Amino acid sequence: MADTRGTAAQARAGRKAQLWVEFALLFVAAPLAMAVVLPPDALFPGLFAVTVLGIALLHLTPGFGWDELVQGAGRISPLLVLGWSVATAATGYGVVQATAPEAFGRLVTGNPRLMLMIAVLYPVLSALPQELLFRPLFFRRYGLLLPGGAWAQVTLNAALFSMAHLMYWSWVVAAMTFFGSLAFGYSYRIRRNFPEALVLHAISGIIVFALGLGVFFYSGNVTRPF
Protein backbone atom coordinates (compact mmCIF):
# COMPACT_ATOMS: atom_id res chain seq x y z
CA MET A 1 0.00 0.00 0.00
CA ALA A 2 2.84 2.40 0.91
CA ASP A 3 4.56 1.65 -2.38
CA THR A 4 1.34 2.37 -4.24
CA ARG A 5 0.90 5.69 -2.48
CA GLY A 6 4.53 6.57 -3.13
CA THR A 7 4.21 5.74 -6.81
CA ALA A 8 1.04 7.84 -7.11
CA ALA A 9 2.73 10.77 -5.36
CA GLN A 10 5.71 10.52 -7.69
CA ALA A 11 3.38 10.45 -10.69
CA ARG A 12 1.57 13.57 -9.47
CA ALA A 13 4.88 15.33 -8.84
CA GLY A 14 6.11 14.37 -12.28
CA ARG A 15 2.91 15.57 -13.89
CA LYS A 16 3.13 18.89 -12.04
CA ALA A 17 6.75 19.36 -13.09
CA GLN A 18 5.77 18.69 -16.71
CA LEU A 19 3.00 21.27 -16.51
CA TRP A 20 5.37 23.85 -15.03
CA VAL A 21 7.79 23.32 -17.93
CA GLU A 22 4.98 23.66 -20.48
CA PHE A 23 3.61 26.74 -18.74
CA ALA A 24 7.00 28.45 -18.59
CA LEU A 25 7.76 27.69 -22.24
CA LEU A 26 4.38 28.77 -23.60
CA PHE A 27 3.61 31.82 -21.49
CA VAL A 28 7.06 33.16 -20.55
CA ALA A 29 9.90 31.85 -22.72
CA ALA A 30 8.07 32.01 -26.07
CA PRO A 31 6.90 35.64 -25.68
CA LEU A 32 10.36 36.71 -24.50
CA ALA A 33 12.02 34.93 -27.42
CA MET A 34 9.68 36.58 -29.91
CA ALA A 35 10.25 39.99 -28.34
CA VAL A 36 14.01 39.80 -27.95
CA VAL A 37 15.45 37.16 -30.29
CA LEU A 38 13.31 36.63 -33.37
CA PRO A 39 13.53 39.14 -36.24
CA PRO A 40 10.28 41.00 -37.01
CA ASP A 41 9.59 38.96 -40.15
CA ALA A 42 9.69 35.76 -38.06
CA LEU A 43 7.21 36.93 -35.42
CA PHE A 44 4.08 35.60 -37.06
CA PRO A 45 5.58 32.20 -38.00
CA GLY A 46 6.66 31.97 -34.36
CA LEU A 47 3.17 32.88 -33.17
CA PHE A 48 1.68 30.30 -35.51
CA ALA A 49 3.96 27.57 -34.14
CA VAL A 50 3.12 28.44 -30.53
CA THR A 51 -0.59 28.53 -31.36
CA VAL A 52 -0.52 25.10 -32.99
CA LEU A 53 1.36 23.66 -30.02
CA GLY A 54 -1.06 25.26 -27.56
CA ILE A 55 -4.13 23.94 -29.37
CA ALA A 56 -2.60 20.46 -29.49
CA LEU A 57 -1.97 20.58 -25.73
CA LEU A 58 -5.52 21.79 -25.14
CA HIS A 59 -6.84 18.83 -27.11
CA LEU A 60 -4.77 16.50 -24.90
CA THR A 61 -5.91 18.11 -21.65
CA PRO A 62 -7.77 15.54 -19.50
CA GLY A 63 -11.45 16.38 -19.12
CA PHE A 64 -11.49 19.01 -21.85
CA GLY A 65 -14.06 18.71 -24.64
CA TRP A 66 -14.33 20.99 -27.64
CA ASP A 67 -18.09 21.11 -27.24
CA GLU A 68 -17.68 23.14 -24.05
CA LEU A 69 -16.46 26.09 -26.11
CA VAL A 70 -20.01 26.76 -27.31
CA GLN A 71 -21.57 26.44 -23.88
CA GLY A 72 -22.71 29.81 -22.68
CA ALA A 73 -23.53 31.18 -26.12
CA GLY A 74 -27.10 31.69 -24.97
CA ARG A 75 -25.94 33.50 -21.82
CA ILE A 76 -23.89 36.26 -23.46
CA SER A 77 -24.82 39.48 -21.71
CA PRO A 78 -25.89 42.17 -24.21
CA LEU A 79 -25.42 44.80 -21.49
CA LEU A 80 -21.86 43.65 -20.81
CA VAL A 81 -21.04 43.57 -24.52
CA LEU A 82 -22.52 47.02 -25.07
CA GLY A 83 -20.83 48.50 -22.01
CA TRP A 84 -17.47 47.02 -22.97
CA SER A 85 -17.82 48.26 -26.55
CA VAL A 86 -18.55 51.81 -25.41
CA ALA A 87 -15.72 51.75 -22.86
CA THR A 88 -13.27 50.39 -25.45
CA ALA A 89 -14.29 52.96 -28.04
CA ALA A 90 -14.09 55.85 -25.59
CA THR A 91 -10.74 54.76 -24.16
CA GLY A 92 -9.34 53.94 -27.57
CA TYR A 93 -10.39 57.33 -28.93
CA GLY A 94 -8.60 59.06 -26.09
CA VAL A 95 -5.47 56.97 -26.56
CA VAL A 96 -5.26 57.46 -30.32
CA GLN A 97 -5.78 61.21 -29.98
CA ALA A 98 -3.04 61.37 -27.36
CA THR A 99 -0.52 59.13 -29.10
CA ALA A 100 -1.18 59.00 -32.85
CA PRO A 101 -3.87 61.49 -33.89
CA GLU A 102 -2.77 61.27 -37.51
CA ALA A 103 -3.84 57.59 -37.55
CA PHE A 104 -7.38 58.22 -36.32
CA GLY A 105 -9.88 56.50 -38.62
CA ARG A 106 -7.24 55.95 -41.29
CA LEU A 107 -8.42 52.47 -42.25
CA VAL A 108 -12.11 53.34 -42.23
CA THR A 109 -11.72 56.33 -44.54
CA GLY A 110 -8.56 55.44 -46.46
CA ASN A 111 -8.90 51.70 -46.97
CA PRO A 112 -12.44 50.58 -46.15
CA ARG A 113 -11.97 47.27 -47.97
CA LEU A 114 -9.07 46.35 -45.69
CA MET A 115 -11.07 47.45 -42.66
CA LEU A 116 -13.93 45.22 -43.76
CA MET A 117 -11.55 42.28 -44.17
CA ILE A 118 -10.20 42.89 -40.66
CA ALA A 119 -13.73 43.05 -39.25
CA VAL A 120 -14.58 39.72 -40.88
CA LEU A 121 -11.33 37.83 -40.33
CA TYR A 122 -10.02 39.16 -37.01
CA PRO A 123 -12.54 37.24 -34.85
CA VAL A 124 -11.55 33.92 -36.46
CA LEU A 125 -7.87 34.32 -37.28
CA SER A 126 -6.72 36.36 -34.30
CA ALA A 127 -9.21 36.54 -31.44
CA LEU A 128 -10.18 32.87 -31.50
CA PRO A 129 -6.65 31.36 -31.38
CA GLN A 130 -5.61 33.83 -28.68
CA GLU A 131 -8.67 33.01 -26.63
CA LEU A 132 -8.08 29.26 -26.96
CA LEU A 133 -4.56 29.62 -25.58
CA PHE A 134 -5.17 32.19 -22.89
CA ARG A 135 -8.52 31.05 -21.60
CA PRO A 136 -9.31 27.28 -21.78
CA LEU A 137 -5.69 26.15 -22.16
CA PHE A 138 -4.44 28.52 -19.46
CA PHE A 139 -7.16 27.83 -16.91
CA ARG A 140 -8.03 24.21 -17.69
CA ARG A 141 -4.61 22.66 -18.26
CA TYR A 142 -2.60 24.75 -15.81
CA GLY A 143 -5.25 25.51 -13.21
CA LEU A 144 -3.51 23.60 -10.41
CA LEU A 145 -0.42 25.80 -10.84
CA LEU A 146 -2.32 29.07 -10.47
CA PRO A 147 -2.65 31.14 -7.27
CA GLY A 148 -5.78 30.74 -5.20
CA GLY A 149 -8.73 32.99 -5.90
CA ALA A 150 -10.43 33.55 -9.21
CA TRP A 151 -9.44 37.22 -9.49
CA ALA A 152 -5.81 36.46 -8.66
CA GLN A 153 -5.83 33.96 -11.52
CA VAL A 154 -7.51 36.41 -13.89
CA THR A 155 -4.95 39.09 -13.01
CA LEU A 156 -2.03 36.72 -13.63
CA ASN A 157 -3.67 35.70 -16.88
CA ALA A 158 -3.94 39.36 -17.92
CA ALA A 159 -0.31 40.06 -17.04
CA LEU A 160 0.91 37.14 -19.13
CA PHE A 161 -1.44 38.05 -21.98
CA SER A 162 0.07 41.53 -21.95
CA MET A 163 3.57 40.06 -21.92
CA ALA A 164 2.65 37.94 -24.93
CA HIS A 165 2.40 41.26 -26.81
CA LEU A 166 5.80 42.48 -25.62
CA MET A 167 7.10 41.93 -29.16
CA TYR A 168 5.42 45.20 -30.19
CA TRP A 169 7.46 47.15 -27.60
CA SER A 170 4.65 49.60 -26.96
CA TRP A 171 3.19 50.75 -23.65
CA VAL A 172 -0.10 51.34 -25.48
CA VAL A 173 -0.24 47.69 -26.53
CA ALA A 174 0.84 46.49 -23.07
CA ALA A 175 -1.83 48.52 -21.29
CA MET A 176 -4.66 47.76 -23.70
CA THR A 177 -3.97 44.02 -23.76
CA PHE A 178 -3.74 43.88 -19.96
CA PHE A 179 -7.06 45.59 -19.32
CA GLY A 180 -8.68 43.82 -22.23
CA SER A 181 -7.59 40.48 -20.86
CA LEU A 182 -9.08 41.32 -17.47
CA ALA A 183 -12.46 41.57 -19.21
CA PHE A 184 -11.95 38.44 -21.31
CA GLY A 185 -10.71 36.50 -18.29
CA TYR A 186 -13.68 37.70 -16.26
CA SER A 187 -16.10 36.32 -18.84
CA TYR A 188 -14.28 32.99 -19.05
CA ARG A 189 -13.09 32.36 -15.49
CA ILE A 190 -15.78 34.13 -13.45
CA ARG A 191 -18.81 33.82 -15.72
CA ARG A 192 -17.70 30.49 -17.24
CA ASN A 193 -18.55 31.76 -20.71
CA PHE A 194 -16.03 31.25 -23.51
CA PRO A 195 -18.30 32.58 -26.29
CA GLU A 196 -18.73 35.81 -24.35
CA ALA A 197 -14.97 36.18 -23.89
CA LEU A 198 -14.49 35.62 -27.61
CA VAL A 199 -17.13 38.21 -28.52
CA LEU A 200 -15.54 40.80 -26.21
CA HIS A 201 -12.11 40.11 -27.69
CA ALA A 202 -13.36 40.26 -31.27
CA ILE A 203 -15.19 43.55 -30.71
CA SER A 204 -12.13 45.03 -28.99
CA GLY A 205 -9.88 44.19 -31.93
CA ILE A 206 -12.28 45.59 -34.51
CA ILE A 207 -12.68 48.84 -32.57
CA VAL A 208 -8.92 49.16 -32.09
CA PHE A 209 -8.26 48.88 -35.83
CA ALA A 210 -11.20 51.09 -36.77
CA LEU A 211 -9.91 53.86 -34.51
CA GLY A 212 -6.40 53.66 -35.95
CA LEU A 213 -4.64 52.00 -33.03
CA GLY A 214 -3.66 49.13 -35.31
CA VAL A 215 -0.47 51.09 -36.01
CA PHE A 216 0.78 49.85 -32.63
CA PHE A 217 -0.08 46.23 -33.45
CA TYR A 218 1.74 46.11 -36.79
CA SER A 219 4.99 44.14 -36.78
CA GLY A 220 6.40 46.37 -39.53
CA ASN A 221 6.40 49.25 -37.08
CA VAL A 222 8.26 47.38 -34.35
CA THR A 223 11.29 49.22 -33.04
CA ARG A 224 13.19 47.39 -30.34
CA PRO A 225 14.76 49.58 -27.67
CA PHE A 226 18.16 47.87 -28.05
C-alpha positions as CSV (number, residue, x, y, z in Angstrom):
1,M,0.0,0.0,0.0
2,A,2.8,2.4,0.9
3,D,4.6,1.7,-2.4
4,T,1.3,2.4,-4.2
5,R,0.9,5.7,-2.5
6,G,4.5,6.6,-3.1
7,T,4.2,5.7,-6.8
8,A,1.0,7.8,-7.1
9,A,2.7,10.8,-5.4
10,Q,5.7,10.5,-7.7
11,A,3.4,10.5,-10.7
12,R,1.6,13.6,-9.5
13,A,4.9,15.3,-8.8
14,G,6.1,14.4,-12.3
15,R,2.9,15.6,-13.9
16,K,3.1,18.9,-12.0
17,A,6.7,19.4,-13.1
18,Q,5.8,18.7,-16.7
19,L,3.0,21.3,-16.5
20,W,5.4,23.8,-15.0
21,V,7.8,23.3,-17.9
22,E,5.0,23.7,-20.5
23,F,3.6,26.7,-18.7
24,A,7.0,28.4,-18.6
25,L,7.8,27.7,-22.2
26,L,4.4,28.8,-23.6
27,F,3.6,31.8,-21.5
28,V,7.1,33.2,-20.5
29,A,9.9,31.8,-22.7
30,A,8.1,32.0,-26.1
31,P,6.9,35.6,-25.7
32,L,10.4,36.7,-24.5
33,A,12.0,34.9,-27.4
34,M,9.7,36.6,-29.9
35,A,10.2,40.0,-28.3
36,V,14.0,39.8,-27.9
37,V,15.5,37.2,-30.3
38,L,13.3,36.6,-33.4
39,P,13.5,39.1,-36.2
40,P,10.3,41.0,-37.0
41,D,9.6,39.0,-40.1
42,A,9.7,35.8,-38.1
43,L,7.2,36.9,-35.4
44,F,4.1,35.6,-37.1
45,P,5.6,32.2,-38.0
46,G,6.7,32.0,-34.4
47,L,3.2,32.9,-33.2
48,F,1.7,30.3,-35.5
49,A,4.0,27.6,-34.1
50,V,3.1,28.4,-30.5
51,T,-0.6,28.5,-31.4
52,V,-0.5,25.1,-33.0
53,L,1.4,23.7,-30.0
54,G,-1.1,25.3,-27.6
55,I,-4.1,23.9,-29.4
56,A,-2.6,20.5,-29.5
57,L,-2.0,20.6,-25.7
58,L,-5.5,21.8,-25.1
59,H,-6.8,18.8,-27.1
60,L,-4.8,16.5,-24.9
61,T,-5.9,18.1,-21.6
62,P,-7.8,15.5,-19.5
63,G,-11.5,16.4,-19.1
64,F,-11.5,19.0,-21.8
65,G,-14.1,18.7,-24.6
66,W,-14.3,21.0,-27.6
67,D,-18.1,21.1,-27.2
68,E,-17.7,23.1,-24.0
69,L,-16.5,26.1,-26.1
70,V,-20.0,26.8,-27.3
71,Q,-21.6,26.4,-23.9
72,G,-22.7,29.8,-22.7
73,A,-23.5,31.2,-26.1
74,G,-27.1,31.7,-25.0
75,R,-25.9,33.5,-21.8
76,I,-23.9,36.3,-23.5
77,S,-24.8,39.5,-21.7
78,P,-25.9,42.2,-24.2
79,L,-25.4,44.8,-21.5
80,L,-21.9,43.7,-20.8
81,V,-21.0,43.6,-24.5
82,L,-22.5,47.0,-25.1
83,G,-20.8,48.5,-22.0
84,W,-17.5,47.0,-23.0
85,S,-17.8,48.3,-26.5
86,V,-18.6,51.8,-25.4
87,A,-15.7,51.8,-22.9
88,T,-13.3,50.4,-25.4
89,A,-14.3,53.0,-28.0
90,A,-14.1,55.9,-25.6
91,T,-10.7,54.8,-24.2
92,G,-9.3,53.9,-27.6
93,Y,-10.4,57.3,-28.9
94,G,-8.6,59.1,-26.1
95,V,-5.5,57.0,-26.6
96,V,-5.3,57.5,-30.3
97,Q,-5.8,61.2,-30.0
98,A,-3.0,61.4,-27.4
99,T,-0.5,59.1,-29.1
100,A,-1.2,59.0,-32.8
101,P,-3.9,61.5,-33.9
102,E,-2.8,61.3,-37.5
103,A,-3.8,57.6,-37.5
104,F,-7.4,58.2,-36.3
105,G,-9.9,56.5,-38.6
106,R,-7.2,56.0,-41.3
107,L,-8.4,52.5,-42.3
108,V,-12.1,53.3,-42.2
109,T,-11.7,56.3,-44.5
110,G,-8.6,55.4,-46.5
111,N,-8.9,51.7,-47.0
112,P,-12.4,50.6,-46.1
113,R,-12.0,47.3,-48.0
114,L,-9.1,46.3,-45.7
115,M,-11.1,47.5,-42.7
116,L,-13.9,45.2,-43.8
117,M,-11.5,42.3,-44.2
118,I,-10.2,42.9,-40.7
119,A,-13.7,43.0,-39.2
120,V,-14.6,39.7,-40.9
121,L,-11.3,37.8,-40.3
122,Y,-10.0,39.2,-37.0
123,P,-12.5,37.2,-34.8
124,V,-11.6,33.9,-36.5
125,L,-7.9,34.3,-37.3
126,S,-6.7,36.4,-34.3
127,A,-9.2,36.5,-31.4
128,L,-10.2,32.9,-31.5
129,P,-6.7,31.4,-31.4
130,Q,-5.6,33.8,-28.7
131,E,-8.7,33.0,-26.6
132,L,-8.1,29.3,-27.0
133,L,-4.6,29.6,-25.6
134,F,-5.2,32.2,-22.9
135,R,-8.5,31.0,-21.6
136,P,-9.3,27.3,-21.8
137,L,-5.7,26.1,-22.2
138,F,-4.4,28.5,-19.5
139,F,-7.2,27.8,-16.9
140,R,-8.0,24.2,-17.7
141,R,-4.6,22.7,-18.3
142,Y,-2.6,24.8,-15.8
143,G,-5.2,25.5,-13.2
144,L,-3.5,23.6,-10.4
145,L,-0.4,25.8,-10.8
146,L,-2.3,29.1,-10.5
147,P,-2.6,31.1,-7.3
148,G,-5.8,30.7,-5.2
149,G,-8.7,33.0,-5.9
150,A,-10.4,33.6,-9.2
151,W,-9.4,37.2,-9.5
152,A,-5.8,36.5,-8.7
153,Q,-5.8,34.0,-11.5
154,V,-7.5,36.4,-13.9
155,T,-4.9,39.1,-13.0
156,L,-2.0,36.7,-13.6
157,N,-3.7,35.7,-16.9
158,A,-3.9,39.4,-17.9
159,A,-0.3,40.1,-17.0
160,L,0.9,37.1,-19.1
161,F,-1.4,38.0,-22.0
162,S,0.1,41.5,-22.0
163,M,3.6,40.1,-21.9
164,A,2.7,37.9,-24.9
165,H,2.4,41.3,-26.8
166,L,5.8,42.5,-25.6
167,M,7.1,41.9,-29.2
168,Y,5.4,45.2,-30.2
169,W,7.5,47.1,-27.6
170,S,4.7,49.6,-27.0
171,W,3.2,50.7,-23.6
172,V,-0.1,51.3,-25.5
173,V,-0.2,47.7,-26.5
174,A,0.8,46.5,-23.1
175,A,-1.8,48.5,-21.3
176,M,-4.7,47.8,-23.7
177,T,-4.0,44.0,-23.8
178,F,-3.7,43.9,-20.0
179,F,-7.1,45.6,-19.3
180,G,-8.7,43.8,-22.2
181,S,-7.6,40.5,-20.9
182,L,-9.1,41.3,-17.5
183,A,-12.5,41.6,-19.2
184,F,-12.0,38.4,-21.3
185,G,-10.7,36.5,-18.3
186,Y,-13.7,37.7,-16.3
187,S,-16.1,36.3,-18.8
188,Y,-14.3,33.0,-19.1
189,R,-13.1,32.4,-15.5
190,I,-15.8,34.1,-13.5
191,R,-18.8,33.8,-15.7
192,R,-17.7,30.5,-17.2
193,N,-18.6,31.8,-20.7
194,F,-16.0,31.2,-23.5
195,P,-18.3,32.6,-26.3
196,E,-18.7,35.8,-24.3
197,A,-15.0,36.2,-23.9
198,L,-14.5,35.6,-27.6
199,V,-17.1,38.2,-28.5
200,L,-15.5,40.8,-26.2
201,H,-12.1,40.1,-27.7
202,A,-13.4,40.3,-31.3
203,I,-15.2,43.5,-30.7
204,S,-12.1,45.0,-29.0
205,G,-9.9,44.2,-31.9
206,I,-12.3,45.6,-34.5
207,I,-12.7,48.8,-32.6
208,V,-8.9,49.2,-32.1
209,F,-8.3,48.9,-35.8
210,A,-11.2,51.1,-36.8
211,L,-9.9,53.9,-34.5
212,G,-6.4,53.7,-35.9
213,L,-4.6,52.0,-33.0
214,G,-3.7,49.1,-35.3
215,V,-0.5,51.1,-36.0
216,F,0.8,49.9,-32.6
217,F,-0.1,46.2,-33.4
218,Y,1.7,46.1,-36.8
219,S,5.0,44.1,-36.8
220,G,6.4,46.4,-39.5
221,N,6.4,49.3,-37.1
222,V,8.3,47.4,-34.3
223,T,11.3,49.2,-33.0
224,R,13.2,47.4,-30.3
225,P,14.8,49.6,-27.7
226,F,18.2,47.9,-28.0
